[in-house]
Amino acid sequence: MKPSRQQAEKLTTSEVPHDVTPAASDARSEPEVVRDRQATLSEYDYSNFFYGAGDDPFDILEPFHDWFANAKPAGYYLFGQPMHTAPGTRVSIVEKKTNRKLKDLINLASYNYLGLSCRQEVIEAAREAIGRYGTGAAGSPILSGTFDIHEELAEKLARFKNKESALIFPTGYSANLGAIAGLMRSGDLVVTDQYAHASIVDGIILSKARVRYFRHNRAPDLDRKLRDFAGKKLVVIEGVYSMDGDLAALPEIVEVCRRHGARLMIDEAHSTFLFGTNGRGVAEHFGLEDDIDIHFGTFSKSLGGIGGFVAGNKALMLYLKGFARSRVFSCGLPPGVVAGLIKAIEIVEAEPELRARLWENVGTTQHLLRKAGVDIGASESQVIPIMIRDDERIFAIAEEMIHAGVYLNPVRYPAVGKHQSRLRISVTASHTEEELKEGVTIIAKVLERNGLCR
Ligand SMILES: Cc1ncc(COP(=O)(O)O)c(C=O)c1O
């Protein structure tokens, strides 16, 4: 659908106030009522502005700008509100609609699953490395951007993952891009889960390989999608799905891939350093590490840093070193980050109790939410969706939660399917039982007020 100028004008005349006056204090209060929120949100979303009319690529900017002027106070302001504290268990944010500071919210929004971004030893290691090496790597990893600590990190990680070799990328996003597009070519086939992360999808697009999507976690459908294709085949799945928190049906998927002679890659962005006896991920959890050809992970979640990696056999890493363009043509990770990551992996290895604490917290939170009648979908992990399934009300409910004292993220189409709106929360090892109980009580109260508890 191409929004016309007239349509955009219709939107700007709807009665959404632009000038919400900041309240005098930082205190929490009931949310402002945005009139005509429904009209603003239900008619359009980002997907309406993908294609624009006209011959100038900039033709789309004005209609988008006009729509966003209304959509922002109606709910989109909830994205990217600046935090004024570390992503610990309590945070302060600036509410973008009113410019008010909201203090001491229970943070259920960050990926800091093991609390490592706030660990003193990690911070000290990063500080020391910045003092020694400076702030940036100042070069591509294949040129001058590899320091001794980059090599140490790659070796340490390969040992941790129990793989021959590992390759470090600037981000998890670029690791998926580089690995998939580095290996697959036009005429090959990549099959992935319908809920695959954008970085997997973008990697496939960049590779120019043919793509087929199989129904979420359904091995029989994967089987169908792999039939009737004679060439090179790669299957890409996630260990823990990032919007639902459920686990890959790995045993069944491995069996199907084996039968079709397809290579298997697993994105363990939300599961490396957490799942399995040694924290190696969902592949370890299922005892199927050797049945997977490409192991992917990120440093941005459980380790609280930034960067991504793939791990596997030496020949694959050597090839990707030359052909993963998102790594070749991008700068190496900053030395402070690298030193922090080395320390973070050491902590993961030395303190299995961190994982135990996380799973205890996940169990407590899921139990309390279910007991309160909250629909948490099929979550089996620290990623817990609070299913709202109402695209019209999702932002208003998220706003109410934040004002009531819990920081979390709304997720709406096109990030998930239509009528699949949800609030996504993440539990960490650092949360205290009291914080989790308080958080669940607030969530349940807001849902009850909105008639959304079962
Ligand atoms: C499943 C999955 N893969 C890859 C990524 C990209 O990782 P990063 O944010 O470290 O670039 C994400 C990020 O959210 C993710 O959820």
The ligand as an SDF file (V2000), in Angstrom:
LIG
                    3D

 16 16  0  0  0  0  0  0  0  0999 V2000
   18.0860  -14.1040   17.4460 C   0  0  0  0  0  0  0  0  0  0  0  0
   19.0030  -12.9380   17.2650 C   0  0  0  0  0  0  0  0  0  0  0  0
   20.0380  -13.0390   16.4160 N   0  0  0  0  0  0  0  0  0  0  0  0
   20.8850  -12.0150   16.2330 C   0  0  0  0  0  0  0  0  0  0  0  0
   20.7400  -10.8240   16.8890 C   0  0  0  0  0  0  0  0  0  0  0  0
   21.7040   -9.7070   16.6460 C   0  0  0  0  0  0  0  0  0  0  0  0
   22.5740   -9.5870   17.7230 O   0  0  0  0  0  0  0  0  0  0  0  0
   23.2570   -8.2190   18.1350 P   0  0  0  0  0  0  0  0  0  0  0  0
   22.1990   -7.3710   18.7900 O   0  0  0  0  0  0  0  0  0  0  0  0
   24.3010   -8.6520   19.0780 O   0  0  0  0  0  0  0  0  0  0  0  0
   23.7670   -7.5780   16.9010 O   0  0  0  0  0  0  0  0  0  0  0  0
   19.6810  -10.6700   17.7860 C   0  0  0  0  0  0  0  0  0  0  0  0
   19.4990   -9.4030   18.5060 C   0  0  0  0  0  0  0  0  0  0  0  0
   18.5630   -9.0990   19.1370 O   0  0  0  0  0  0  0  0  0  0  0  0
   18.7870  -11.7470   17.9930 C   0  0  0  0  0  0  0  0  0  0  0  0
   17.7480  -11.6600   18.8300 O   0  0  0  0  0  0  0  0  0  0  0  0
  1  2  1  0
  2  3  1  0
  2 15  2  0
  3  4  2  0
  4  5  1  0
  5  6  1  0
  5 12  2  0
  6  7  1  0
  7  8  1  0
  8  9  2  0
  8 10  1  0
  8 11  1  0
 12 13  1  0
 12 15  1  0
 13 14  2  0
 15 16  1  0
M  END
$$$$
